[in-house]
Amino acid sequence: MRQRLEAVRPRLVSFALLHLRDRCQAEDAVQDALLTAMEKTASFQGHSGYETWVFGILKYKILDAMRAQKKHGQWQPLEDESDDDAIDRMFQQNGHWSPQARPAAWGDPDLSLDNQAFWQTFDACMIGLPDNLARIFSLRELMGLSTADICQEIGIKESNCWVMLHRARLRLRSCIEKGWLTTETAS
């Protein structure tokens, strides 16, 4: 069990750092999550993967730490990002994809999710996102928070949240297509 936890630790720290923006607080949240996982290993029922279960524990530790940051005035608000021109270039006037920006076919999604190279590329792409987009995307898609909860936690308006999610998804799609799909087709 200890080896499993040590193997997942670097990803846990990266995930916590993405949200907390402070290495010490991220390490503390991960340490708390690992201790909880070790204490509660007997309650792990195998309904999900072990790593997924540990990430679920970390999710709550991160939310607690974010609330503590807010309470103590350490919260770093998101900066607005203005790359609307880049997004506009991806679409034609009629709202359809421009030919050079049209998404590529990714094949069977289930096979992609089982592919280790996909997840390595995904992690690299997440690291490459601006902090504000990565945080919003992660809260929504990886931690499962509702848009209303994200807006409450971060202090942004819902329309801004949806725009940021859209930007994050477009950037991730582009990055994954460049980093993974081109590698897969070359194999």
Contacts in CASP RR format, 6 or more apart in sequence:
PFRMAT RR
TARGET T0000
AUTHOR 0000-0000-0000
METHOD contacts of the structure
MODEL  1
MRQRLEAVRPRLVSFALLHLRDRCQAEDAVQDALLTAMEKTASFQGHSGY
ETWVFGILKYKILDAMRAQKKHGQWQPLEDESDDDAIDRMFQQNGHWSPQ
ARPAAWGDPDLSLDNQAFWQTFDACMIGLPDNLARIFSLRELMGLSTADI
CQEIGIKESNCWVMLHRARLRLRSCIEKGWLTTETAS
1 38 0 8 1.000
1 41 0 8 1.000
2 38 0 8 1.000
4 50 0 8 1.000
4 51 0 8 1.000
5 34 0 8 1.000
5 37 0 8 1.000
5 38 0 8 1.000
5 54 0 8 1.000
8 51 0 8 1.000
8 54 0 8 1.000
8 55 0 8 1.000
9 30 0 8 1.000
9 34 0 8 1.000
11 51 0 8 1.000
11 123 0 8 1.000
12 30 0 8 1.000
12 33 0 8 1.000
12 34 0 8 1.000
12 54 0 8 1.000
12 55 0 8 1.000
12 58 0 8 1.000
13 26 0 8 1.000
13 27 0 8 1.000
13 30 0 8 1.000
14 123 0 8 1.000
14 127 0 8 1.000
15 55 0 8 1.000
15 58 0 8 1.000
15 62 0 8 1.000
15 138 0 8 1.000
15 142 0 8 1.000
16 25 0 8 1.000
16 26 0 8 1.000
16 27 0 8 1.000
16 29 0 8 1.000
16 30 0 8 1.000
16 58 0 8 1.000
16 61 0 8 1.000
16 62 0 8 1.000
16 65 0 8 1.000
17 23 0 8 1.000
17 26 0 8 1.000
18 126 0 8 1.000
18 131 0 8 1.000
18 134 0 8 1.000
18 135 0 8 1.000
18 138 0 8 1.000
19 26 0 8 1.000
19 62 0 8 1.000
19 65 0 8 1.000
19 66 0 8 1.000
19 135 0 8 1.000
19 138 0 8 1.000
19 139 0 8 1.000
20 26 0 8 1.000
20 29 0 8 1.000
20 62 0 8 1.000
20 65 0 8 1.000
20 66 0 8 1.000
20 69 0 8 1.000
21 76 0 8 1.000
21 131 0 8 1.000
22 69 0 8 1.000
22 74 0 8 1.000
25 65 0 8 1.000
25 69 0 8 1.000
28 65 0 8 1.000
29 58 0 8 1.000
29 61 0 8 1.000
29 62 0 8 1.000
29 64 0 8 1.000
29 65 0 8 1.000
30 58 0 8 1.000
30 61 0 8 1.000
32 61 0 8 1.000
33 54 0 8 1.000
33 56 0 8 1.000
33 57 0 8 1.000
33 58 0 8 1.000
33 61 0 8 1.000
34 54 0 8 1.000
36 57 0 8 1.000
36 61 0 8 1.000
37 44 0 8 1.000
37 53 0 8 1.000
37 54 0 8 1.000
37 57 0 8 1.000
40 57 0 8 1.000
44 50 0 8 1.000
44 53 0 8 1.000
46 53 0 8 1.000
55 142 0 8 1.000
59 143 0 8 1.000
62 143 0 8 1.000
63 143 0 8 1.000
63 153 0 8 1.000
66 75 0 8 1.000
66 153 0 8 1.000
67 153 0 8 1.000
69 75 0 8 1.000
69 76 0 8 1.000
77 154 0 8 1.000
77 155 0 8 1.000
78 131 0 8 1.000
78 132 0 8 1.000
78 135 0 8 1.000
78 136 0 8 1.000
78 154 0 8 1.000
78 156 0 8 1.000
78 164 0 8 1.000
79 132 0 8 1.000
80 160 0 8 1.000
81 130 0 8 1.000
81 132 0 8 1.000
81 133 0 8 1.000
81 164 0 8 1.000
81 167 0 8 1.000
83 167 0 8 1.000
87 166 0 8 1.000
87 167 0 8 1.000
87 170 0 8 1.000
89 98 0 8 1.000
89 101 0 8 1.000
90 97 0 8 1.000
90 98 0 8 1.000
90 101 0 8 1.000
90 170 0 8 1.000
91 97 0 8 1.000
91 98 0 8 1.000
91 101 0 8 1.000
92 98 0 8 1.000
97 103 0 8 1.000
103 173 0 8 1.000
103 177 0 8 1.000
104 177 0 8 1.000
104 181 0 8 1.000
106 112 0 8 1.000
106 181 0 8 1.000
112 118 0 8 1.000
117 180 0 8 1.000
117 183 0 8 1.000
117 184 0 8 1.000
118 176 0 8 1.000
118 180 0 8 1.000
121 175 0 8 1.000
121 176 0 8 1.000
121 179 0 8 1.000
121 180 0 8 1.000
121 183 0 8 1.000
122 172 0 8 1.000
122 176 0 8 1.000
122 180 0 8 1.000
124 175 0 8 1.000
124 179 0 8 1.000
125 171 0 8 1.000
125 172 0 8 1.000
125 175 0 8 1.000
125 176 0 8 1.000
125 179 0 8 1.000
126 134 0 8 1.000
126 137 0 8 1.000
126 138 0 8 1.000
126 172 0 8 1.000
127 134 0 8 1.000
128 134 0 8 1.000
128 175 0 8 1.000
129 137 0 8 1.000
129 168 0 8 1.000
129 171 0 8 1.000
129 172 0 8 1.000
132 164 0 8 1.000
133 164 0 8 1.000
133 167 0 8 1.000
133 168 0 8 1.000
133 171 0 8 1.000
134 168 0 8 1.000
135 154 0 8 1.000
136 150 0 8 1.000
136 154 0 8 1.000
136 161 0 8 1.000
136 164 0 8 1.000
136 165 0 8 1.000
136 168 0 8 1.000
137 164 0 8 1.000
137 165 0 8 1.000
137 168 0 8 1.000
137 169 0 8 1.000
137 172 0 8 1.000
139 145 0 8 1.000
139 149 0 8 1.000
139 150 0 8 1.000
139 153 0 8 1.000
139 154 0 8 1.000
140 147 0 8 1.000
140 150 0 8 1.000
140 165 0 8 1.000
145 153 0 8 1.000
147 158 0 8 1.000
147 161 0 8 1.000
147 162 0 8 1.000
147 165 0 8 1.000
148 158 0 8 1.000
150 156 0 8 1.000
150 161 0 8 1.000
151 157 0 8 1.000
151 158 0 8 1.000
151 161 0 8 1.000
154 161 0 8 1.000
156 164 0 8 1.000
END
